[in-house]
């Protein structure tokens, strides 16, 4: 409800009337809710008490000590404010006179607003008639009371600011706790998915090692195996929630093979689009012969190209098509000479983008797909390209389709020397390996992988059974060459298993195989472990680890 205007008129005797005027004006000022409201009410009180022709209030900011002018006409307010703010901070800021205000037609009264002996403001009043001494005393009394009100407002402001900082700190802590909880959940998801993918990657790898599977069945099995590896790589990106981003593992990648895999892996999505009355969506590949190798992370590059192809699928109308193109070029380098580079393009003849969409398409969270889109696809694409030392460019016009151009540094393939026979594989030694895990499926995988590599696997379900197996093997003088143990087991954690085995036989190599991420969670690796392998197990890395663990035994 709006407050009634201040009125000080009264038929009482002059002295009593003056006291009541001050009291009523102070009650009016005391109702202020903030500094701006305080200034308006104080000026109104002074106006009612002295009936000046012009009335101004200058207040210093509590923190910055910079002046703000209230009252008067806007031109004077702006002019005086500029002059005062141009002065150095200090008491001189509130010193004003004819130079700042101009000559007065009548009489001028300047009264400081003081708190604890410090000037916090200044009241200026002008009128044609002279100011009586009693009026100056009343103004001084009003300003003394107003100073107490301003002090209270400053205290409230400080309390509000402190509460705001506390609230922000609490919200920041709450966000940190939520992110930490999300990180823990993400780490658990990575662990569980890695364990679930172990049978797919391990058994497909074993089947591919067999010569009995040929033709189309073998090609489908290769796709399953590659997709399984990709899932493990993609799920590993959740590690960003709980440990930052690890540097990608780079290997030589054959671009034509990469493009063929993208064609096969996107076939289900293109067929689904065909069911939505878009018709069959052809995805062609045009690649030059003898392309340089691309030194990169094959999983990330497949994910990048698949996402770009799926973007094109969503941009097509009936009868549209998509094409993957790859060509080689060379560019000069600062040190002299030339180095190869590879350009990969994803080209569609879909709806394209207008100039505004093209300008914003790489902005985070910008999407044209509504609730179905996150607006992060092209941002992720750009990040992957930059991690590979490349650059991304998008060319598009409305109604004319889109071309996404990816340029990467290339690596010349090594010269083939036909006269040199391939190196003979190192001689394989059959090892006696103990595998400890609480999951029977994982133990079955170990048995098959190790048998395929010529080793004898003994399995133990749980940490306690594993330690007991080592004790019995030593008593029977049939010790194990290597022990492979899981970490998260309910009866005895893998860390305790490693510690116990180190006490039994400090020379026994103990390898940890876990679904947790050892790269970004170094605490996963027990101090006494020979090496940590991440599930799903890579058969080649497993073989190399066993060789390294036993080469000096």
Secondary structure, DSSP 8 states (H G I E B T S, - for coil): ----------SS-HHHHHHHHHHHHHHHHHT--SHHHHHHHHHHHHHHHH--SEEEEEEE-TTT--EEEEES-HHHHHHHHHHHHTS-SSGGGG---HHHH---SSEEEEEEEEETTEEEEEEEEEESS---HHHHHHHHHHHHHHHHHHHHHHHHHHHHHHHHHHHHHHHHHHHHHHHHHHHHHHHHHHHHHHHHHHHHHHHHHHHHT-SS--HHHHHHHHHHHHHHHHHHHHHGGGGHHHH-------EEE-HHHHHHHHHHHTHHHHHHHIIIII----EEEEE-SS--EEEE-HHHHHHHHHHHHHHHHHH--TT--EEEEEEEEEEE-TTSSEEEEEEEEEEE-S----HHHHHHTTSTT--SSGGG--S-HHHHHHHHHHHTT-EEEEEE-TTS-EEEEEEEEEE------TTS-----------EEEEEES-HHHHHHHHHHHHHTT-EEEEEESHHHHHHHHHHHHHTT---SEEEE-S--SSS-HHHHHHHHHHH-TTSEEEEEESS-TTT-GGGS-TT-SEEEESS--HHHHHHHHHHHHTT-
